[in-house]
Amino acid sequence: MSHLKDKIKEAVFHIAFEWKKKGKTSIRVKSIDETIDDLIRSDKSLVRFGDAEIWIIEGRTTKFQNYDPQLAVRLKEIISYQTDDILVGIPDIFENLDPYTKKSRKFWEEHVFFSRKTYEKYCNRDKVYENAFFSRPYYIYEDKMQSAEWFKKIKEIWKGKDVVIVEGEGTHSGVGNDLLDTANAIERIICPGLNAYFAYGKIKEKCLEFDKGKLFLFALGNTAKLLVCDLVAEGYRAIDIGNLDMEYEWYLQKAESKVPVPKHSVTGREENLKAGYTAYLEQIRAEITL
């Protein structure tokens, strides 16, 4: 019976999506190539919105962040895209889901079914949004042949730059792979993997101690959006890269499912030493706790 109910719900979500997309959507999203090119050719910063940010805006708790009304207010402000200083990305899910895998199409049809009104309420119709999927350029796509070129281009964003990575504990962006090898130098601020927003003030304070010539890369969920905006206001450049490293790991493995990435379970100095992540430990400039 539950299987039948699931099939009925999937059918409803699909029919609703197909019916809605017949009308011209007023929410416009660039291609992944356009977004990557924007980041390569300019010094602009970027934040990405996905289902987790929308859930916070809607008053819900997510897997990694408990709901907080002040966080929701800031996210509503940021997604409204009121400035040209910060590029804002949202998922490319409103007109055509054909490029995505069947599983991904089902997920986004359900998401749009319940949250389309939220996007329509808060998104700026006068703007063309960046593509939030630039940080998801592998797993969700049916045709994965294009992923190699996307990752190659993404590496140009930080080529030759001094990078500060602000990430959750266990994330290990660029550790054990060559994703960040084009950077000139790497430093890290390690933050709580859960409920990072509740350490927001301490994280921001530590970020502001760095030179403004450094490029900040954030892999810190909802909190990354606020920090990117705050750093830009102080004269920094910052990019919200989200789960890009996880995508790259899956790409390297040619994974067809969301297989666990072993380094994500490595926490603490001793465990990192056992894993051979000495270079990673040497890059850490601060560890923020709740």
C-alpha positions in Angstrom: 0.0 0.0 0.0 2.8 2.4 0.9 4.5 1.7 -2.5 1.2 2.5 -4.3 0.9 5.8 -2.3 4.5 6.7 -3.2 3.7 6.1 -6.9 0.6 8.2 -6.8 2.5 11.1 -5.1 5.2 10.9 -7.7 2.6 11.0 -10.5 1.0 14.1 -8.9 4.3 15.9 -8.5 5.2 15.1 -12.1 1.9 16.1 -13.6 1.9 19.4 -11.6 5.4 20.2 -12.8 4.6 19.5 -16.4 1.4 21.6 -16.2 3.2 24.5 -14.5 6.1 24.6 -16.9 3.8 25.2 -19.8 3.4 28.7 -18.6 6.4 31.0 -18.9 8.3 31.1 -15.6 9.4 34.5 -14.4 12.4 32.9 -12.5 15.4 32.8 -14.8 18.6 30.8 -14.2 21.8 30.7 -16.1 23.6 27.6 -17.4 26.4 26.0 -15.4 28.9 27.2 -18.0 27.7 30.8 -17.7 28.0 30.7 -13.9 31.5 29.3 -14.0 32.6 31.8 -16.6 31.2 34.6 -14.5 33.3 33.5 -11.6 36.5 33.1 -13.8 36.1 36.4 -15.6 35.2 38.6 -12.7 36.1 39.2 -9.1 32.5 38.8 -7.9 31.4 36.7 -5.0 28.6 34.1 -5.0 26.1 32.4 -2.7 24.1 29.4 -3.6 20.6 28.5 -2.5 19.2 25.0 -2.5 16.5 23.0 -0.8 18.1 23.4 2.6 18.0 27.2 2.5 14.4 27.2 1.2 13.4 24.9 4.1 14.9 27.4 6.6 13.1 30.2 4.9 9.9 28.2 5.3 10.5 27.7 9.0 11.8 24.2 8.9 14.9 22.5 10.4 17.3 20.8 8.1 19.7 17.9 8.4 22.6 20.1 9.4 21.0 23.2 10.9 18.2 23.8 13.4 15.7 26.5 12.4 16.4 30.0 13.6 14.2 33.0 12.8 17.1 35.4 12.4 18.8 33.0 10.0 15.6 32.8 8.0 15.3 36.6 7.8 18.9 36.9 6.4 18.3 34.2 3.9 15.1 35.9 2.6 17.1 39.1 2.2 19.9 37.5 0.3 17.8 35.4 -2.1 16.0 38.6 -3.1 19.2 39.6 -5.0 19.2 43.3 -4.3 22.9 44.0 -5.1 25.2 43.4 -8.0 28.2 42.9 -5.8 27.2 39.3 -4.9 26.0 36.8 -7.5 23.1 34.7 -6.2 22.6 31.1 -7.4 19.4 29.0 -7.2 18.7 25.5 -8.7 17.9 25.3 -12.4 14.6 23.4 -11.8 11.8 25.5 -13.1 11.5 24.7 -16.8 13.4 21.6 -17.8 14.5 18.6 -15.7 15.4 16.4 -18.6 19.2 16.7 -18.1 18.9 15.1 -14.6 18.7 11.5 -13.6 15.3 9.9 -12.9 16.0 10.0 -9.1 17.0 13.7 -9.2 14.0 14.6 -11.4 11.6 13.0 -8.8 13.3 14.9 -6.0 13.1 18.3 -7.6 9.6 17.7 -8.9 8.5 17.2 -5.3 10.6 20.1 -4.1 9.0 22.5 -6.7 5.6 21.2 -5.9 5.8 22.3 -2.3 8.2 25.2 -2.5 7.6 26.9 -5.9 5.6 29.7 -4.1 8.5 30.4 -1.8 10.8 31.0 -4.8 8.2 33.1 -6.5 7.7 35.2 -3.3 11.3 36.0 -2.6 13.2 35.8 -5.9 13.8 39.0 -7.8 12.1 38.8 -11.2 14.4 41.5 -12.6 17.5 39.4 -12.1 18.9 36.3 -13.9 20.1 34.0 -11.2 23.3 32.0 -11.3 23.2 28.3 -11.5 23.5 26.8 -8.0 24.3 23.4 -9.6 27.8 24.6 -10.6 28.8 22.9 -7.3 26.8 19.8 -8.2 28.2 19.2 -11.7 28.2 15.4 -11.6 25.9 13.2 -9.6 22.5 14.6 -10.7 23.2 14.6 -14.4 22.1 11.8 -16.7 25.0 12.7 -19.1 28.1 12.7 -17.0 30.5 13.2 -20.0 30.3 17.0 -19.5 31.5 16.8 -15.9 35.2 16.6 -16.7 35.1 19.9 -18.6 33.1 21.6 -15.9 35.6 20.5 -13.2 38.5 21.7 -15.3 36.9 25.1 -15.7 36.0 25.3 -12.0 39.7 24.9 -11.0 40.4 28.1 -13.0 38.4 30.1 -10.5 41.1 29.9 -7.8 44.1 29.3 -10.0 47.2 31.1 -8.6 45.2 32.6 -5.7 45.8 32.4 -2.0 42.7 30.6 -0.7 41.1 30.4 2.7 38.7 27.5 3.1 35.9 27.8 5.7 34.4 24.4 6.1 32.7 22.0 8.5 34.7 19.5 10.5 35.3 16.4 8.4 34.7 18.1 5.1 38.3 18.0 4.0 37.8 20.1 0.8 40.6 19.2 -1.7 42.2 16.6 0.6 43.2 13.5 -1.2 42.4 14.9 -4.6 43.6 17.7 -6.9 40.5 19.9 -6.8 42.4 22.8 -5.2 45.9 22.1 -6.6 45.7 25.1 -8.9 45.6 27.5 -5.8 48.8 29.2 -4.8 48.3 28.5 -1.1 45.6 27.1 1.1 44.6 28.0 4.7 41.6 26.6 6.6 39.1 27.6 9.3 37.4 24.5 10.6 33.9 25.0 11.9 31.1 22.9 13.5 29.7 20.4 11.1 26.2 20.8 12.7 24.4 24.1 13.6 27.3 26.2 12.4 25.0 29.3 12.4 25.2 29.2 16.2 28.9 29.9 15.9 28.4 32.5 13.2 29.8 35.4 15.2 33.0 33.6 16.1 33.5 32.4 12.5 33.0 35.9 11.1 35.5 37.4 13.6 38.2 34.9 12.6 37.6 35.4 8.9 38.1 39.1 9.3 41.6 38.5 10.6 42.8 37.4 7.2 44.2 39.7 4.4 41.6 41.0 2.0 43.6 39.8 -0.9 42.8 36.2 -0.1 39.9 34.3 -1.8 37.5 32.7 0.7 35.8 29.4 -0.3 32.9 28.4 1.9 31.6 24.8 2.4 29.4 25.6 5.4 25.7 25.1 4.5 23.2 27.8 5.3 25.7 29.9 7.3 28.0 30.3 4.3 25.4 32.6 2.7 25.5 35.1 5.5 29.3 35.0 5.8 29.9 35.6 2.1 27.7 38.7 2.2 29.3 40.0 5.4 32.8 39.5 4.0 31.9 41.2 0.7 30.7 44.2 2.8 34.2 44.3 4.3 36.0 44.2 1.0 36.7 40.5 0.6 35.9 38.1 -2.2 34.1 34.9 -1.2 32.5 32.0 -3.0 30.0 29.5 -1.6 31.2 26.1 -3.1 28.9 23.9 -1.0 29.4 20.2 -1.7 31.7 20.6 -4.6 34.4 18.4 -3.1 32.0 15.6 -2.5 30.9 15.8 -6.1 34.5 15.7 -7.3 35.1 12.6 -5.2 32.1 10.9 -6.8 33.3 12.0 -10.2 36.7 10.6 -9.7 35.2 7.3 -8.6 32.7 7.3 -11.4 30.1 6.7 -8.7 26.5 5.9 -9.7 25.2 6.2 -6.2 25.9 8.5 -3.2 28.7 6.3 -1.8 30.3 7.4 1.5 33.5 9.4 1.2 35.8 8.0 3.9 37.6 11.3 4.7 34.3 12.8 5.8 34.3 10.6 8.9 37.8 11.7 9.9 37.7 14.2 12.8 40.2 15.3 15.4 44.0 15.6 15.1 44.8 12.0 15.9 42.4 10.6 13.3 43.8 13.0 10.7 47.3 12.0 11.5 46.4 8.3 11.2 44.8 9.1 7.8 48.0 10.8 6.7 46.4 14.2 6.4 49.4 16.1 7.7 49.3 18.8 5.0 45.7 19.4 5.9 46.5 19.8 9.6 49.3 22.3 8.7 46.8 24.4 6.8 44.4 24.9 9.7 44.6 28.4 11.2 41.6 28.1 13.5 39.1 25.6 14.8 35.8 27.1 15.8 33.5 25.3 18.3 29.9 26.0 19.5 
